[in-house]
């Protein structure tokens, strides 16, 4: 196995290079289904922090929150109580409250959740806002959502085992008004699925992959919230194989997709998608 170079605090990473970190402190134990959020620096801090929320192992669900300071590369326990134990939830940071982390959905051993909780990192406390309108049905898989401004967009998700919720509506939560809505959309939405990735680029939401039962999807869909019209895209180039539980991020003009699970095992491939040219390439 190839050993990765260590990125020390204050070090400048090279482009297209994987690193390992060796942070001391109170780090999280091994887990899956947690969420990872970045908060920008506050006050005199030069670097922001990464927040690891919840997750699970084969024996239990977690309700803890750990942070890693990107300036010192040190772990800290941000909040130990208040979060309902959960995994495969959504975490987002609305523009109306840019120094808080909002958590929706997920599950614990007793079943799926559809409640919302908010972490204030400064006070290390959780609150449960009084949402005015009914939320979506309980569901899992935190990669099934993306945020634009004050709004969290949720599509699909897991219901039980490998089966997705039978719901192809786009659900929208507004953190400013504390309301859920299901706007009318045009075009054909993606089929029911969970384990897909959903990311925002400007006013557009992109959905890739996922699974339903034993079927893994490799399709790419887009909806622009300015006209609420679904499109199934036909990208050229080296497209990712059908997969689920992968990760994705938008940087500039590109969408990056990494990893995931297939019927034959896990992936470690990185794909780059040019949003304007609609072309996939392997690697960076």
N, C-alpha and C positions, 0 to 999 in steps of 0.2 A: 504494500500500500504506500502510495506516495505521500510524504509528509509535506504539509503546507507551511509556508513561511508564517512567522508570528508577526502580527501587527502590534507594535508597542504604542502606548498612549502618546499622542502627538505625532505619530508617524504618518507619512503621506503615502496612501496606497497607490500602486501602479494600476493603470487601466487594464481591464480584462484579466485580473489576477485574483485568485481565491486566497484568502488568509484564514488563519485560526487566531482566536483571541484567548488570552489566559487571565481572565479577570478574577481577582480575589473577592472576598466578601460573601454575603448571604445570597447565593444564587439559587435558582429553582432546581428541584430534583428532576429526574428524567420524566417526561410526560409527552402526551400528544393532545391535539385539539385545542391548544391554547391560542390566544391571539397576541399579536405583536404590534404595538403602536409607537409612533415617534412623536414626542413633544419638543418644540423648539426651546432654546435656552431662555431662562428667566433671570432678570436682574443682571448681575455681573458675570454670569456664566458664559463661557465662550462656545460651549457645545451643548446640545440637547441631550435628552435621555430616551432610552427605549424601555417600554413597559410591557412586561409579559403578564398576561391576565389569565387566571384559571388554567384549565386543562384537565387531563385525567391520566391514570395508569390503569393496569388491569384490575386493581382492587378498589379504587376510589376516584371521586371527582375532587378538584381543588378549588379553593376560594381565596387563594393568596395572590398577591401582586408583587412582582419583583421588577426593579429597575436597574439598568446599566447606564452609568454616566459615560457618554461617549468622549468626554475629555480625559477622564481618569481611568476608564475601563474598569470600573469597580461596581460590583453588585450591591444592592441594598434592598431591604424589604420595605415596600412602599405602603402596603396595607395588608393586615393579617385577618381582619374581621369585617363583616358587613356585606360582602359579595355572596349571593347564593351560589353554592358550588355548581360549576357548569363547565362544559367543554363544547367545542365546535360552535361557538357563539360568534357574533359580529361585534367588532369594536370600531368606533369611529369618533372623529374629533370635529364637531361642527364649527363653522366660522363664527357663530354668535357666542361661543364659549370655547375659545381656542386653547385654553389650558385645562380642559377637563376631558375625560374619556368616558364615552357612552357605550354601554354594552347591551346587546339585544339577543334574545333567543338562546339557542344551545340546548344542552340536556345534562342531566345527571342520571344516576342509576335508577331513579324512580320514574323517569320519563322526560319528554321534551318540554322546553320552556318557551314562552313568548312574552316575558316581562322585560322591562327596561330598567337599568340601574346606571347611576352616574358616579364616577370617581373624581373627587377633588384631590389632586396630588399634594397640594399645599397643606391641607388639613388631614390628609390620609384617611378620609371618611367617604363612605358610600351613602347615596340617597336614592330613593325610588320616586321619580316624579309622577305626578298624577296625570296620566295620559287621558285626553278628553274623549277620543274616539276609539272604537274597537281595533285591536292589533291584528296582524295576520295570525293564522293558526300556529300552534307550537311547531317548531322545526329546528333542524340542526344544520351544520356546515357553515362556518363563518365566512367562507370564501364566496358565498352566494349573495354578496351585497357590496355596494360601493357608495361613497359619499360625494356629493357635489354641494359646496356651500353649507347651508344649514340642513340639508336633506340627505337622509339615508335611503337608498333604493335597494329593495330586496326582491329577488326573483328565485322561485323554487326553493329547494332545500330538502333535507331528509325527513322522512316520517317514521319509518321503522325498518331496521336492518338495512338492506340494500335498496329499499323502495323509497322513491321520492314522494313528496306531497303532490297530490293531483290538483295542482294549482298553477296556472300560467298567467296569472295577473301580475302586474308590476305594482308592488306595494311601496308607498312613499311615506317616510316619517319626517316631519318638520320639527326640528329641535327648538325653534323659536316659538311656535304655536302649540307644541306638544300634541299634534294631531297626526293620525294616520289617514291616508287616502289611497284610492285605487283609480288613477286616471284612465280614461279611455285611450286605447292605443290603436294604431293602424298597422296593417300588415300582419304577417304570421309570426307569432312569438316562438321561441324555442320550445321543444317538447318538454314535458315534466322531467326533472333531473335534479340531482344533488352532487356535491363534490366538484362542481364546475368553478371556474374563476370568473369574477365579475369586477372590472376595473373601469375607472372614469378617466376620460381624456377630454378636457374642455367640457362641452355639453353632451358628449357622447359616452354611452355605456357599452362596453364590449363584454361578451360572454363567450367563453371557450370551454369545450369538453364537458366532463361530468359523466354520470352514469345513472342508469335506471335498471334495477335488477342486475342481470349479467351483461347488459349492453353498455359499452363504453363509447362515448361520443368524441368525434374529432372536429366538429363543426365550429364555425365562428359566426356569431351574431352581433348586431349592433343596433342600438336605438338612440336617436338624438332626442333629448328631452325638450328641444325647442319645437319639434313637430310631432313627437311621440309615435314615430313610425319605425316598426321593426324591419330589419333587413338581414337576410342570410348572405354573408359575404363569400366570395369565391377567390381567396388569395392564391397567388402563384408562388413558386419557389418550393422550398423544403418545409412543408407544414408538419406540425407535431402529430404524432400518432394519437389514437383515441386514448384518453387517460382521465383520471380523476384525482382529487386531493393534491393538485399541483398548486403552484403559486404564480402570481403575475404582478407586474408593476409597470406603470407608464413613466418614462423619462424622456422629456422632450417630444420628438416626433415618433418615438418607438415604444412598442409594447414588448416587454420581456416576459417569457414564460419559462419556468424552471421546474424540473422534476415531475412528480406525480406517480400514480399507480396504474398499471395495466394488468390484464389477465395473467401475464407471465411474471410480474414482479415490479420493482421500483425503477424509476428512471433518474438519471443525473444529467440530463441534457438541457442546455440552454438554447432557447429560440428567440430570435429577434424579428419583430413584425414592424414594418414601416407603415404607419397609419395612413399616410397620404397615398403612397404607391401600392399599398395592399400586397406587399411581398414579404414572405417568410424567408429567413436565412438561419442556418445553424451557427450558434456561437455569437460572439459580439462583433 
